[in-house]
Amino acid sequence: MSNQPRLLIAEDDEALGAILEEYLTDSGYHVTLVQRGDDALHLLKKNHFDIILTDIVMPGADGLSVLNASCGDATRTLVLLMTGYSGIEDAMHAVEQGAYDFVSKPFQLPEIRVRIDNAARYQSLLRLCKHHETYKNLEVPEGFISYDLASNTTHTSAGIKAYGIIKV
């Protein structure tokens, strides 16, 4: 695959990290694996990754720090958080801070593959819409909410430039 999505995996469990790296590389992703949060932060300063799969609890820096260091632009980078210390509060907090998805350990490898494939498709669609003139000047009908990816804001009135529309 010549246009492989670049995936950063930050996982301190060496065995799980190696399994994820092999599985997702075989699934068509260009994978970089680190075992420490501070190593992930260092890489983010020098490299672009389309998707980040990060554990929340790691040495050096936690997954929320990695989330915060990602650019915050879903068309550029999506972050999926994973943890063995799960709770609905953690998931809600992570999504509020901009995470695309949240998964609890233990999980099955096909589940991670589906979540990452979905993230890649979603990101591809966002990128297409962001650069397509048809969507840049879309009128939002009454009763819908638009989501402007450029400014990360929502609007409820017609005539807003929008990239996504949700029926309310």
Secondary structure as the mmCIF struct_conf table of DSSP 4:
data_model
#
loop_
_struct_conf.conf_type_id
_struct_conf.id
_struct_conf.beg_label_comp_id
_struct_conf.beg_label_asym_id
_struct_conf.beg_label_seq_id
_struct_conf.end_label_comp_id
_struct_conf.end_label_asym_id
_struct_conf.end_label_seq_id
TURN_TY1_P TURN_TY1_P1 SER A 2 ASN A 3
HELX_LH_PP_P HELX_LH_PP_P1 GLN A 4 PRO A 5
STRN STRN1 ARG A 6 ALA A 10
BEND BEND1 ASP A 12 ASP A 12
HELX_RH_AL_P HELX_RH_AL_P1 GLU A 14 ASP A 26
TURN_TY1_P TURN_TY1_P2 SER A 27 GLY A 28
STRN STRN2 HIS A 30 VAL A 34
BEND BEND2 GLN A 35 ARG A 36
HELX_RH_AL_P HELX_RH_AL_P2 GLY A 37 LYS A 46
BEND BEND3 ASP A 50 ASP A 50
STRN STRN3 ILE A 51 ASP A 55
BEND BEND4 ILE A 56 VAL A 57
BEND BEND5 PRO A 59 ALA A 61
HELX_RH_AL_P HELX_RH_AL_P3 GLY A 63 ALA A 69
BEND BEND6 SER A 70 SER A 70
BEND BEND7 GLY A 72 GLY A 72
TURN_TY1_P TURN_TY1_P3 ALA A 74 ARG A 76
STRN STRN4 LEU A 78 THR A 83
BEND BEND8 GLY A 84 TYR A 85
HELX_RH_AL_P HELX_RH_AL_P4 ILE A 88 GLU A 96
TURN_TY1_P TURN_TY1_P4 GLN A 97 GLY A 98
BEND BEND9 TYR A 100 TYR A 100
STRN STRN5 ASP A 101 SER A 104
BEND BEND10 LYS A 105 PRO A 106
HELX_RH_AL_P HELX_RH_AL_P5 LEU A 109 HIS A 131
HELX_RH_AL_P HELX_RH_AL_P6 GLU A 133 LYS A 136
TURN_TY1_P TURN_TY1_P5 ASN A 137 ASN A 137
HELX_LH_PP_P HELX_LH_PP_P2 LEU A 138 PRO A 141
TURN_TY1_P TURN_TY1_P6 GLU A 142 GLY A 143
STRN STRN6 PHE A 144 ASP A 148
TURN_TY1_P TURN_TY1_P7 LEU A 149 ASN A 152
STRN STRN7 THR A 153 HIS A 155
BEND BEND11 SER A 157 SER A 157
TURN_TY1_P TURN_TY1_P8 ALA A 158 GLY A 159
BEND BEND12 TYR A 163 TYR A 163
STRN STRN8 GLY A 164 LYS A 167
#
